[in-house]
Amino acid sequence: MGKQVTVLIRRPPFHSEKTAEALRVAVGYTLADGQRVTACFVGDGVYAAGPLRPALVGAPELEKHLTMLKELGHRLVADVSAVRARPGLTLRPEIEPLEPEGILELLTDSDLVVPF
């Protein structure tokens, strides 16, 4: 049976390739047989879990990675308390909101956590 890998995205996607790279790494982890991958958006990383127009905010394209993860049946989750702390931010429909306790449980149950 494959491992549970969680890619922890903590940085905003603006003017940086780090978030796009984190999602690219998450897609890469899906190549191992039976591997379960979760992209987890926390802190300022939740901005990448909202609807973005990359050209307007100087963000690299994230859509293809998010779509690929979802189409392959992997999880996309975001810390709902971080979303609430950023007025006006909404999550994309494919992103599952989790309370901090759920995020903690996810991280604790993961075989590997890859922080970005």
Secondary structure as GFF3:
##gff-version 3
##sequence-region A 1 116
A	DSSP	beta_strand	4	9	.	.	.	ID=ss1
A	DSSP	alpha_helix	18	29	.	.	.	ID=ss2
A	DSSP	beta_strand	36	41	.	.	.	ID=ss3
A	DSSP	three_ten_helix	43	49	.	.	.	ID=ss4
A	DSSP	alpha_helix	54	57	.	.	.	ID=ss5
A	DSSP	alpha_helix	63	71	.	.	.	ID=ss6
A	DSSP	beta_strand	75	79	.	.	.	ID=ss7
A	DSSP	alpha_helix	80	84	.	.	.	ID=ss8
A	DSSP	beta_strand	96	98	.	.	.	ID=ss9
A	DSSP	alpha_helix	100	109	.	.	.	ID=ss10
A	DSSP	beta_strand	112	115	.	.	.	ID=ss11
###
